[in-house]
């Protein structure tokens, strides 16, 4: 009799431990699914939405569901049914995938243990001939975000990618979709020899080709056409655009979005940013790498061209 009681207690103990472990895993899965439909939640600079939702689901499953459905087998069948429903929903809606769930979990875990961003200071260029201010004015005048062709192009390409993240990151997804399309389709072509040709954005859009200043003028135009703010950085032997991210909280949302959306391209690299005199954040939109906020081609700066 005593042996039977000990065996029963031992089985009950392992069953409880197993159920707790299953609850943790399933709570994590449900949390990684549900955070897709909520903006990121931060504690200071750490994103905690995954942890928060995991705890909520674990408490609900552990202290409510188990008391209602007392049979271990029924609980496992219920979990399996929920899992099948989520997978079927994913398959029929095409709005997100199991990879999205994995990425949501991954970005939260990464941010718990490491910083995903790094500040880059602006360094004045040394021993470089500074172009005449008329060059800056010419480039600034070429930017055109009110043209109907520019606006139509920007809207169309902003809707191509990342709709599965729209609930979470909103307009950031539109901007990142625009970057992705340009990055995958823009081709570099030199200017005429000994002449700096600044193409209007309509021309660059039509050809999807040009040099770095043509690219920057186009990017400033199309991003401003969908409500974003872009400035153009003139560095030694290079010109590139920077995207305005706003204050620290807004930048954290951008960083989280970029790390989630471009997870394969980033591959655990950092997001680099600059801070202006108003403590606002800007990130690199250059084509020299395949994700926004990549390492700068040059930290030296000749001009900063703000687009009115």
Phi and psi restraints in degrees (value plus and minus 20) as a CYANA .aco file:
   2 UNK   PHI     -82.4   -42.4
   2 UNK   PSI     -58.7   -18.7
   3 UNK   PHI     -83.0   -43.0
   3 UNK   PSI     -61.3   -21.3
   4 UNK   PHI     -83.6   -43.6
   4 UNK   PSI     -62.0   -22.0
   5 UNK   PHI     -84.2   -44.2
   5 UNK   PSI     -61.8   -21.8
   6 UNK   PHI     -84.7   -44.7
   6 UNK   PSI     -61.3   -21.3
   7 UNK   PHI     -83.4   -43.4
   7 UNK   PSI     -62.6   -22.6
   8 UNK   PHI     -83.2   -43.2
   8 UNK   PSI     -64.3   -24.3
   9 UNK   PHI     -83.6   -43.6
   9 UNK   PSI     -58.8   -18.8
  10 UNK   PHI     -85.4   -45.4
  10 UNK   PSI     -64.1   -24.1
  11 UNK   PHI     -83.4   -43.4
  11 UNK   PSI     -61.6   -21.6
  12 UNK   PHI     -83.4   -43.4
  12 UNK   PSI     -59.6   -19.6
  13 UNK   PHI     -83.2   -43.2
  13 UNK   PSI     -68.8   -28.8
  14 UNK   PHI     -86.7   -46.7
  14 UNK   PSI     -51.4   -11.4
  15 UNK   PHI     -87.0   -47.0
  15 UNK   PSI     -61.9   -21.9
  16 UNK   PHI     -84.9   -44.9
  16 UNK   PSI     -65.6   -25.6
  17 UNK   PHI     -81.1   -41.1
  17 UNK   PSI     -63.5   -23.5
  18 UNK   PHI     -83.5   -43.5
  18 UNK   PSI     -59.7   -19.7
  19 UNK   PHI     -87.3   -47.3
  19 UNK   PSI     -59.3   -19.3
  20 UNK   PHI     -82.6   -42.6
  20 UNK   PSI     -63.0   -23.0
  21 UNK   PHI     -83.2   -43.2
  21 UNK   PSI     -64.5   -24.5
  22 UNK   PHI     -82.5   -42.5
  22 UNK   PSI     -60.2   -20.2
  23 UNK   PHI     -82.5   -42.5
  23 UNK   PSI     -60.6   -20.6
  24 UNK   PHI     -83.0   -43.0
  24 UNK   PSI     -67.5   -27.5
  25 UNK   PHI     -83.1   -43.1
  25 UNK   PSI     -63.9   -23.9
  26 UNK   PHI     -90.9   -50.9
  26 UNK   PSI     -55.1   -15.1
  27 UNK   PHI     -83.4   -43.4
  27 UNK   PSI     -60.0   -20.0
  28 UNK   PHI     -84.5   -44.5
  28 UNK   PSI     -61.5   -21.5
  29 UNK   PHI     -83.4   -43.4
  29 UNK   PSI     -67.5   -27.5
  30 UNK   PHI     -83.0   -43.0
  30 UNK   PSI     -59.2   -19.2
  31 UNK   PHI     -84.5   -44.5
  31 UNK   PSI     -63.0   -23.0
  32 UNK   PHI     -85.3   -45.3
  32 UNK   PSI     -45.8    -5.8
  33 UNK   PHI     -96.9   -56.9
  33 UNK   PSI     -67.8   -27.8
  34 UNK   PHI     -93.9   -53.9
  34 UNK   PSI     -48.7    -8.7
  35 UNK   PHI     -84.9   -44.9
  35 UNK   PSI     -36.7     3.3
  36 UNK   PHI     -82.6   -42.6
  36 UNK   PSI     -42.0    -2.0
  37 UNK   PHI    -126.5   -86.5
  37 UNK   PSI      -7.5    32.5
  38 UNK   PHI    -153.0  -113.0
  38 UNK   PSI     125.8   165.8
  39 UNK   PHI     -82.1   -42.1
  39 UNK   PSI     135.4   175.4
  40 UNK   PHI     -78.2   -38.2
  40 UNK   PSI     123.5   163.5
  41 UNK   PHI    -133.0   -93.0
  41 UNK   PSI     111.7   151.7
  42 UNK   PHI    -141.2  -101.2
  42 UNK   PSI     124.6   164.6
  43 UNK   PHI    -133.9   -93.9
  43 UNK   PSI      86.1   126.1
  44 UNK   PHI      39.8    79.8
  44 UNK   PSI    -131.1   -91.1
  45 UNK   PHI    -128.9   -88.9
  45 UNK   PSI     -13.3    26.7
  46 UNK   PHI    -122.9   -82.9
  46 UNK   PSI     110.1   150.1
  47 UNK   PHI     -99.1   -59.1
  47 UNK   PSI     102.8   142.8
  48 UNK   PHI    -142.6  -102.6
  48 UNK   PSI     -10.0    30.0
  49 UNK   PHI     -80.7   -40.7
  49 UNK   PSI     -58.7   -18.7
  50 UNK   PHI     -84.1   -44.1
  50 UNK   PSI     -65.7   -25.7
  51 UNK   PHI     -83.2   -43.2
  51 UNK   PSI     -63.3   -23.3
  52 UNK   PHI     -82.4   -42.4
  52 UNK   PSI     -68.2   -28.2
  53 UNK   PHI     -89.3   -49.3
  53 UNK   PSI     -52.9   -12.9
  54 UNK   PHI     -82.7   -42.7
  54 UNK   PSI     -64.3   -24.3
  55 UNK   PHI     -82.8   -42.8
  55 UNK   PSI     -62.4   -22.4
  56 UNK   PHI     -81.6   -41.6
  56 UNK   PSI     -68.6   -28.6
  57 UNK   PHI     -85.6   -45.6
  57 UNK   PSI     -57.9   -17.9
  58 UNK   PHI     -83.2   -43.2
  58 UNK   PSI     -64.9   -24.9
  59 UNK   PHI     -81.6   -41.6
  59 UNK   PSI     -64.8   -24.8
  60 UNK   PHI     -81.7   -41.7
  60 UNK   PSI     -65.3   -25.3
  61 UNK   PHI     -89.3   -49.3
  61 UNK   PSI     -59.1   -19.1
  62 UNK   PHI     -94.8   -54.8
  62 UNK   PSI     -59.9   -19.9
  63 UNK   PHI    -128.6   -88.6
  63 UNK   PSI     -30.8     9.2
  64 UNK   PHI    -131.6   -91.6
  64 UNK   PSI     -79.0   -39.0
  65 UNK   PHI     -81.3   -41.3
  65 UNK   PSI     -63.9   -23.9
  66 UNK   PHI     -86.8   -46.8
  66 UNK   PSI     -51.4   -11.4
  67 UNK   PHI     -94.7   -54.7
  67 UNK   PSI     -45.5    -5.5
  68 UNK   PHI    -104.6   -64.6
  68 UNK   PSI     -68.7   -28.7
  69 UNK   PHI    -124.5   -84.5
  69 UNK   PSI      77.6   117.6
  70 UNK   PHI    -106.9   -66.9
  70 UNK   PSI     -37.0     3.0
  71 UNK   PHI    -104.6   -64.6
  71 UNK   PSI     109.1   149.1
  72 UNK   PHI     -78.7   -38.7
  72 UNK   PSI     -63.1   -23.1
  73 UNK   PHI     -83.8   -43.8
  73 UNK   PSI     -61.3   -21.3
  74 UNK   PHI     -82.9   -42.9
  74 UNK   PSI     -57.9   -17.9
  75 UNK   PHI     -84.2   -44.2
  75 UNK   PSI     -64.6   -24.6
  76 UNK   PHI     -83.0   -43.0
  76 UNK   PSI     -60.1   -20.1
  77 UNK   PHI     -85.0   -45.0
  77 UNK   PSI     -57.1   -17.1
  78 UNK   PHI     -85.3   -45.3
  78 UNK   PSI     -63.9   -23.9
  79 UNK   PHI     -81.2   -41.2
  79 UNK   PSI     -63.7   -23.7
  80 UNK   PHI     -82.9   -42.9
  80 UNK   PSI     -59.1   -19.1
  81 UNK   PHI     -84.2   -44.2
  81 UNK   PSI     -63.1   -23.1
  82 UNK   PHI     -82.8   -42.8
  82 UNK   PSI     -61.1   -21.1
  83 UNK   PHI     -82.4   -42.4
  83 UNK   PSI     -64.0   -24.0
  84 UNK   PHI     -82.8   -42.8
  84 UNK   PSI     -61.0   -21.0
  85 UNK   PHI     -81.5   -41.5
  85 UNK   PSI     -62.6   -22.6
  86 UNK   PHI     -85.9   -45.9
  86 UNK   PSI     -62.9   -22.9
  87 UNK   PHI     -83.9   -43.9
  87 UNK   PSI     -62.4   -22.4
  88 UNK   PHI     -84.9   -44.9
  88 UNK   PSI     -60.5   -20.5
  89 UNK   PHI     -79.9   -39.9
  89 UNK   PSI     -63.0   -23.0
  90 UNK   PHI     -81.9   -41.9
  90 UNK   PSI     -62.1   -22.1
  91 UNK   PHI     -87.6   -47.6
  91 UNK   PSI     -60.7   -20.7
  92 UNK   PHI     -99.9   -59.9
  92 UNK   PSI     -54.0   -14.0
  93 UNK   PHI    -107.6   -67.6
  93 UNK   PSI     -45.2    -5.2
  94 UNK   PHI      35.5    75.5
  94 UNK   PSI       3.7    43.7
  95 UNK   PHI    -107.1   -67.1
  95 UNK   PSI     -44.6    -4.6
  96 UNK   PHI    -181.5  -141.5
  96 UNK   PSI     154.4   194.4
  97 UNK   PHI    -158.5  -118.5
  97 UNK   PSI     156.7   196.7
  98 UNK   PHI     -82.6   -42.6
  98 UNK   PSI     -49.9    -9.9
  99 UNK   PHI     -84.2   -44.2
  99 UNK   PSI     -54.9   -14.9
 100 UNK   PHI     -81.7   -41.7
 100 UNK   PSI     -63.1   -23.1
 101 UNK   PHI     -80.7   -40.7
 101 UNK   PSI     -64.8   -24.8
 102 UNK   PHI     -81.7   -41.7
 102 UNK   PSI     -63.4   -23.4
 103 UNK   PHI     -85.5   -45.5
 103 UNK   PSI     -60.4   -20.4
 104 UNK   PHI     -78.6   -38.6
 104 UNK   PSI     -63.0   -23.0
 105 UNK   PHI     -88.2   -48.2
 105 UNK   PSI     -62.1   -22.1
 106 UNK   PHI     -82.2   -42.2
 106 UNK   PSI     -66.6   -26.6
 107 UNK   PHI     -84.2   -44.2
 107 UNK   PSI     -56.7   -16.7
 108 UNK   PHI     -86.8   -46.8
 108 UNK   PSI     -62.6   -22.6
 109 UNK   PHI     -85.8   -45.8
 109 UNK   PSI     -63.2   -23.2
 110 UNK   PHI     -79.0   -39.0
 110 UNK   PSI     -63.9   -23.9
 111 UNK   PHI     -90.0   -50.0
 111 UNK   PSI     -37.8     2.2
 112 UNK   PHI     -90.0   -50.0
 112 UNK   PSI     -49.8    -9.8
 113 UNK   PHI    -134.9   -94.9
 113 UNK   PSI     -31.8     8.2
 114 UNK   PHI    -171.9  -131.9
 114 UNK   PSI     136.6   176.6
 115 UNK   PHI    -103.9   -63.9
 115 UNK   PSI     114.9   154.9
 116 UNK   PHI    -118.8   -78.8
 116 UNK   PSI     -16.0    24.0
 117 UNK   PHI    -156.1  -116.1
 117 UNK   PSI     140.4   180.4
 118 UNK   PHI    -168.9  -128.9
 118 UNK   PSI     112.3   152.3
 119 UNK   PHI     -99.0   -59.0
 119 UNK   PSI     122.8   162.8
 120 UNK   PHI    -141.7  -101.7
 120 UNK   PSI     105.3   145.3
 121 UNK   PHI    -101.9   -61.9
 121 UNK   PSI     130.7   170.7
 122 UNK   PHI    -102.1   -62.1
 122 UNK   PSI     104.2   144.2
 123 UNK   PHI    -128.1   -88.1
 123 UNK   PSI     105.2   145.2
 124 UNK   PHI     -80.7   -40.7
 124 UNK   PSI     118.2   158.2
 125 UNK   PHI     -88.3   -48.3
 125 UNK   PSI     120.7   160.7
 126 UNK   PHI    -137.4   -97.4
 126 UNK   PSI     116.9   156.9
 127 UNK   PHI      36.5    76.5
 127 UNK   PSI      21.3    61.3
 128 UNK   PHI    -147.8  -107.8
 128 UNK   PSI     116.6   156.6
 129 UNK   PHI     -94.4   -54.4
 129 UNK   PSI     100.4   140.4
 130 UNK   PHI    -102.0   -62.0
 130 UNK   PSI     107.2   147.2
 131 UNK   PHI     -80.4   -40.4
 131 UNK   PSI     131.8   171.8
 132 UNK   PHI     -81.9   -41.9
 132 UNK   PSI     128.0   168.0
 133 UNK   PHI     -80.0   -40.0
 133 UNK   PSI     -43.8    -3.8
 134 UNK   PHI     -81.6   -41.6
 134 UNK   PSI     -50.2   -10.2
 135 UNK   PHI     -85.5   -45.5
 135 UNK   PSI     -62.3   -22.3
 136 UNK   PHI     -82.0   -42.0
 136 UNK   PSI     -62.7   -22.7
 137 UNK   PHI     -86.3   -46.3
 137 UNK   PSI     -60.5   -20.5
 138 UNK   PHI     -80.0   -40.0
 138 UNK   PSI     -64.1   -24.1
 139 UNK   PHI     -85.8   -45.8
 139 UNK   PSI     -64.6   -24.6
 140 UNK   PHI     -80.1   -40.1
 140 UNK   PSI     -59.1   -19.1
 141 UNK   PHI     -91.3   -51.3
 141 UNK   PSI     -41.8    -1.8
 142 UNK   PHI     -96.6   -56.6
 142 UNK   PSI     -43.1    -3.1
 143 UNK   PHI     -85.4   -45.4
 143 UNK   PSI     109.9   149.9
 144 UNK   PHI    -164.4  -124.4
 144 UNK   PSI      81.5   121.5
 145 UNK   PHI    -123.9   -83.9
 145 UNK   PSI     -18.3    21.7
 146 UNK   PHI    -119.4   -79.4
 146 UNK   PSI     -28.4    11.6
 147 UNK   PHI     -86.2   -46.2
 147 UNK   PSI     119.6   159.6
 148 UNK   PHI     -85.4   -45.4
 148 UNK   PSI     -56.7   -16.7
 149 UNK   PHI     -85.5   -45.5
 149 UNK   PSI     -63.2   -23.2
 150 UNK   PHI     -82.5   -42.5
 150 UNK   PSI     -65.9   -25.9
 151 UNK   PHI     -82.5   -42.5
 151 UNK   PSI     -66.1   -26.1
 152 UNK   PHI     -82.7   -42.7
 152 UNK   PSI     -62.7   -22.7
 153 UNK   PHI     -82.0   -42.0
 153 UNK   PSI     -66.9   -26.9
 154 UNK   PHI     -81.9   -41.9
 154 UNK   PSI     -63.5   -23.5
 155 UNK   PHI     -85.5   -45.5
 155 UNK   PSI     -66.2   -26.2
 156 UNK   PHI     -78.9   -38.9
 156 UNK   PSI     -68.0   -28.0
 157 UNK   PHI     -96.2   -56.2
 157 UNK   PSI     -41.9    -1.9
 158 UNK   PHI     -93.3   -53.3
 158 UNK   PSI     -32.8     7.2
 159 UNK   PHI    -122.0   -82.0
 159 UNK   PSI     -17.8    22.2
 160 UNK   PHI     -94.9   -54.9
 160 UNK   PSI     -56.5   -16.5
 161 UNK   PHI    -149.9  -109.9
 161 UNK   PSI     140.7   180.7
 162 UNK   PHI      50.1    90.1
 162 UNK   PSI       3.4    43.4
 163 UNK   PHI     -82.1   -42.1
 163 UNK   PSI     -48.2    -8.2
 164 UNK   PHI     -85.9   -45.9
 164 UNK   PSI     -35.6     4.4
 165 UNK   PHI    -123.8   -83.8
 165 UNK   PSI     -16.5    23.5
 166 UNK   PHI     -84.9   -44.9
 166 UNK   PSI     -59.2   -19.2
 167 UNK   PHI     -77.8   -37.8
 167 UNK   PSI     -54.7   -14.7
 168 UNK   PHI    -106.4   -66.4
 168 UNK   PSI     -62.7   -22.7
 169 UNK   PHI    -136.8   -96.8
 169 UNK   PSI     -23.9    16.1
 170 UNK   PHI      33.7    73.7
 170 UNK   PSI    -147.8  -107.8
 171 UNK   PHI     -85.9   -45.9
 171 UNK   PSI     -37.5     2.5
 172 UNK   PHI     -79.3   -39.3
 172 UNK   PSI     -56.7   -16.7
 173 UNK   PHI     -81.8   -41.8
 173 UNK   PSI     -59.1   -19.1
 174 UNK   PHI     -83.9   -43.9
 174 UNK   PSI     -63.4   -23.4
 175 UNK   PHI     -86.6   -46.6
 175 UNK   PSI     -60.5   -20.5
 176 UNK   PHI     -89.5   -49.5
 176 UNK   PSI     -53.5   -13.5
 177 UNK   PHI     -83.0   -43.0
 177 UNK   PSI     -61.8   -21.8
 178 UNK   PHI     -82.9   -42.9
 178 UNK   PSI     -64.6   -24.6
 179 UNK   PHI     -80.6   -40.6
 179 UNK   PSI     -65.0   -25.0
 180 UNK   PHI     -80.5   -40.5
 180 UNK   PSI     -65.0   -25.0
 181 UNK   PHI     -82.3   -42.3
 181 UNK   PSI     -67.8   -27.8
 182 UNK   PHI     -83.3   -43.3
 182 UNK   PSI     -64.1   -24.1
 183 UNK   PHI     -81.5   -41.5
 183 UNK   PSI     -54.5   -14.5
 184 UNK   PHI    -105.0   -65.0
 184 UNK   PSI     -34.3     5.7
 185 UNK   PHI    -141.1  -101.1
 185 UNK   PSI     -39.4     0.6
 186 UNK   PHI     -93.0   -53.0
 186 UNK   PSI     115.6   155.6
 187 UNK   PHI    -138.2   -98.2
 187 UNK   PSI     120.0   160.0
 188 UNK   PHI    -105.5   -65.5
 188 UNK   PSI     110.0   150.0
 189 UNK   PHI    -156.1  -116.1
 189 UNK   PSI     113.7   153.7
 190 UNK   PHI     -87.8   -47.8
 190 UNK   PSI     135.9   175.9
 191 UNK   PHI     -90.9   -50.9
 191 UNK   PSI     147.3   187.3
 192 UNK   PHI     -77.8   -37.8
 192 UNK   PSI     131.9   171.9
 193 UNK   PHI     -82.9   -42.9
 193 UNK   PSI     111.7   151.7
 194 UNK   PHI      42.5    82.5
 194 UNK   PSI       8.5    48.5
 195 UNK   PHI    -168.5  -128.5
 195 UNK   PSI     107.4   147.4
 196 UNK   PHI    -108.0   -68.0
 196 UNK   PSI      82.4   122.4
 197 UNK   PHI    -114.8   -74.8
 197 UNK   PSI     102.4   142.4
 198 UNK   PHI    -125.0   -85.0
 198 UNK   PSI      87.8   127.8
 199 UNK   PHI     -99.5   -59.5
 199 UNK   PSI     120.1   160.1
 200 UNK   PHI     -86.5   -46.5
 200 UNK   PSI     134.2   174.2
 201 UNK   PHI     -80.8   -40.8
 201 UNK   PSI     -51.9   -11.9
 202 UNK   PHI     -80.2   -40.2
 202 UNK   PSI     -59.9   -19.9
 203 UNK   PHI     -88.6   -48.6
 203 UNK   PSI     -63.5   -23.5
 204 UNK   PHI     -86.3   -46.3
 204 UNK   PSI     -58.2   -18.2
 205 UNK   PHI     -81.4   -41.4
 205 UNK   PSI     -63.8   -23.8
 206 UNK   PHI     -85.6   -45.6
 206 UNK   PSI     -62.8   -22.8
 207 UNK   PHI    -107.5   -67.5
 207 UNK   PSI     -44.9    -4.9
 208 UNK   PHI      29.9    69.9
 208 UNK   PSI      25.6    65.6
 209 UNK   PHI    -178.8  -138.8
 209 UNK   PSI     138.3   178.3
 210 UNK   PHI     135.2   175.2
 210 UNK   PSI    -190.0  -150.0
 211 UNK   PHI    -121.4   -81.4
 211 UNK   PSI    -188.0  -148.0
 212 UNK   PHI     -86.2   -46.2
 212 UNK   PSI     -54.4   -14.4
 213 UNK   PHI     -93.8   -53.8
 213 UNK   PSI     -54.9   -14.9
 214 UNK   PHI     -82.5   -42.5
 214 UNK   PSI     -63.7   -23.7
 215 UNK   PHI     -79.0   -39.0
 215 UNK   PSI     -66.0   -26.0
 216 UNK   PHI     -85.8   -45.8
 216 UNK   PSI     -61.9   -21.9
 217 UNK   PHI     -82.5   -42.5
 217 UNK   PSI     -63.8   -23.8
 218 UNK   PHI     -83.8   -43.8
 218 UNK   PSI     -65.6   -25.6
 219 UNK   PHI     -83.2   -43.2
 219 UNK   PSI     -62.1   -22.1
 220 UNK   PHI     -81.8   -41.8
 220 UNK   PSI     -59.7   -19.7
 221 UNK   PHI     -89.1   -49.1
 221 UNK   PSI     -69.2   -29.2
 222 UNK   PHI     -94.6   -54.6
 222 UNK   PSI     -52.8   -12.8
 223 UNK   PHI     -90.6   -50.6
 223 UNK   PSI     -60.8   -20.8
 224 UNK   PHI     -87.8   -47.8
 224 UNK   PSI     -46.8    -6.8
 225 UNK   PHI     -86.6   -46.6
 225 UNK   PSI     -40.1    -0.1
 226 UNK   PHI    -133.4   -93.4
 226 UNK   PSI       2.8    42.8
 227 UNK   PHI      72.9   112.9
 227 UNK   PSI     -18.4    21.6
 228 UNK   PHI    -106.8   -66.8
 228 UNK   PSI     148.7   188.7
 229 UNK   PHI    -142.1  -102.1
 229 UNK   PSI     110.3   150.3
 230 UNK   PHI    -152.8  -112.8
 230 UNK   PSI     120.7   160.7
 231 UNK   PHI    -137.5   -97.5
 231 UNK   PSI     139.7   179.7
 232 UNK   PHI    -131.3   -91.3
 232 UNK   PSI     108.3   148.3
 233 UNK   PHI    -122.0   -82.0
 233 UNK   PSI     104.5   144.5
 234 UNK   PHI    -122.1   -82.1
 234 UNK   PSI      88.2   128.2
 235 UNK   PHI    -127.2   -87.2
 235 UNK   PSI     148.8   188.8
 236 UNK   PHI     -78.3   -38.3
 236 UNK   PSI      99.2   139.2
 237 UNK   PHI      45.2    85.2
 237 UNK   PSI      -0.4    39.6
 238 UNK   PHI    -182.2  -142.2
 238 UNK   PSI     130.8   170.8
 239 UNK   PHI    -153.0  -113.0
 239 UNK   PSI     116.6   156.6
 240 UNK   PHI    -171.8  -131.8
 240 UNK   PSI     136.8   176.8
 241 UNK   PHI    -113.0   -73.0
 241 UNK   PSI     133.8   173.8
 242 UNK   PHI    -144.3  -104.3
 242 UNK   PSI     120.8   160.8
 243 UNK   PHI    -118.1   -78.1
 243 UNK   PSI     112.3   152.3
 244 UNK   PHI     -95.8   -55.8
 244 UNK   PSI     107.8   147.8
 245 UNK   PHI    -129.9   -89.9
 245 UNK   PSI     -33.3     6.7
 246 UNK   PHI      72.4   112.4
 246 UNK   PSI    -170.9  -130.9
 247 UNK   PHI     -98.8   -58.8
 247 UNK   PSI    -194.8  -154.8
 248 UNK   PHI     -80.2   -40.2
 248 UNK   PSI     -63.3   -23.3
 249 UNK   PHI     -83.8   -43.8
 249 UNK   PSI     -63.7   -23.7
 250 UNK   PHI     -85.1   -45.1
 250 UNK   PSI     -61.5   -21.5
 251 UNK   PHI     -82.0   -42.0
 251 UNK   PSI     -59.5   -19.5
 252 UNK   PHI     -78.5   -38.5
 252 UNK   PSI     -57.6   -17.6
 253 UNK   PHI     -85.6   -45.6
 253 UNK   PSI     -62.3   -22.3
 254 UNK   PHI     -81.1   -41.1
 254 UNK   PSI     -66.1   -26.1
 255 UNK   PHI     -82.4   -42.4
 255 UNK   PSI     -63.1   -23.1
 256 UNK   PHI     -84.2   -44.2
 256 UNK   PSI     -60.9   -20.9
 257 UNK   PHI     -84.0   -44.0
 257 UNK   PSI     -67.2   -27.2
 258 UNK   PHI     -83.3   -43.3
 258 UNK   PSI     -62.4   -22.4
 259 UNK   PHI     -86.2   -46.2
 259 UNK   PSI     -51.1   -11.1
 260 UNK   PHI     -97.9   -57.9
 260 UNK   PSI     -68.1   -28.1
 261 UNK   PHI     -93.0   -53.0
 261 UNK   PSI     -60.8   -20.8
 262 UNK   PHI    -125.7   -85.7
 262 UNK   PSI      20.4    60.4
 263 UNK   PHI     -81.3   -41.3
 263 UNK   PSI     -56.8   -16.8
 264 UNK   PHI     -92.7   -52.7
 264 UNK   PSI     -58.6   -18.6
 265 UNK   PHI     -90.5   -50.5
 265 UNK   PSI     -58.3   -18.3
 266 UNK   PHI     -90.8   -50.8
 266 UNK   PSI     -66.6   -26.6
 267 UNK   PHI      31.1    71.1
 267 UNK   PSI      30.4    70.4
 268 UNK   PHI      50.3    90.3
 268 UNK   PSI      -8.4    31.6
 269 UNK   PHI     -97.1   -57.1
 269 UNK   PSI     153.6   193.6
 270 UNK   PHI    -119.0   -79.0
 270 UNK   PSI     143.7   183.7
 271 UNK   PHI    -120.6   -80.6
 271 UNK   PSI     101.9   141.9
 272 UNK   PHI    -119.2   -79.2
 272 UNK   PSI     122.3   162.3
 273 UNK   PHI    -163.7  -123.7
 273 UNK   PSI     143.1   183.1
 274 UNK   PHI    -141.8  -101.8
 274 UNK   PSI     133.0   173.0
 275 UNK   PHI    -138.5   -98.5
 275 UNK   PSI     110.1   150.1
 276 UNK   PHI    -109.1   -69.1
 276 UNK   PSI    -195.0  -155.0
 277 UNK   PHI     -86.7   -46.7
 277 UNK   PSI     -37.4     2.6
 278 UNK   PHI    -114.1   -74.1
 278 UNK   PSI     -10.3    29.7
 279 UNK   PHI      43.5    83.5
 279 UNK   PSI       9.6    49.6
 280 UNK   PHI    -118.1   -78.1
 280 UNK   PSI     132.1   172.1
 281 UNK   PHI    -122.4   -82.4
 281 UNK   PSI     123.1   163.1
 282 UNK   PHI    -153.3  -113.3
 282 UNK   PSI     122.1   162.1
 283 UNK   PHI    -144.6  -104.6
 283 UNK   PSI     133.9   173.9
 284 UNK   PHI     -91.7   -51.7
 284 UNK   PSI     111.3   151.3
 285 UNK   PHI    -134.6   -94.6
 285 UNK   PSI       7.5    47.5
 286 UNK   PHI     -89.1   -49.1
 286 UNK   PSI     138.6   178.6
 287 UNK   PHI    -109.8   -69.8
 287 UNK   PSI     -16.9    23.1
 288 UNK   PHI     -93.7   -53.7
 288 UNK   PSI     -29.6    10.4
 289 UNK   PHI    -161.6  -121.6
 289 UNK   PSI     151.5   191.5
 290 UNK   PHI    -124.6   -84.6
 290 UNK   PSI       2.7    42.7
 291 UNK   PHI    -167.7  -127.7
 291 UNK   PSI     130.7   170.7
 292 UNK   PHI     -86.9   -46.9
 292 UNK   PSI     122.8   162.8
 293 UNK   PHI      63.6   103.6
 293 UNK   PSI      -1.8    38.2
 294 UNK   PHI     -92.3   -52.3
 294 UNK   PSI     153.3   193.3
 295 UNK   PHI     -81.3   -41.3
 295 UNK   PSI     120.5   160.5
 296 UNK   PHI     -91.0   -51.0
 296 UNK   PSI     121.9   161.9
 297 UNK   PHI     -81.2   -41.2
 297 UNK   PSI     -59.7   -19.7
 298 UNK   PHI    -170.2  -130.2
 298 UNK   PSI     119.5   159.5
 299 UNK   PHI    -105.6   -65.6
 299 UNK   PSI     -32.2     7.8
 300 UNK   PHI    -100.0   -60.0
 300 UNK   PSI     124.5   164.5
 301 UNK   PHI    -153.9  -113.9
 301 UNK   PSI     112.9   152.9
 302 UNK   PHI    -115.3   -75.3
 302 UNK   PSI     -68.9   -28.9
 303 UNK   PHI    -154.5  -114.5
 303 UNK   PSI     130.1   170.1
 304 UNK   PHI    -139.1   -99.1
 304 UNK   PSI      95.6   135.6
 305 UNK   PHI    -122.9   -82.9
 305 UNK   PSI      91.7   131.7
 306 UNK   PHI    -110.0   -70.0
 306 UNK   PSI     117.7   157.7
 307 UNK   PHI    -117.8   -77.8
 307 UNK   PSI     102.0   142.0
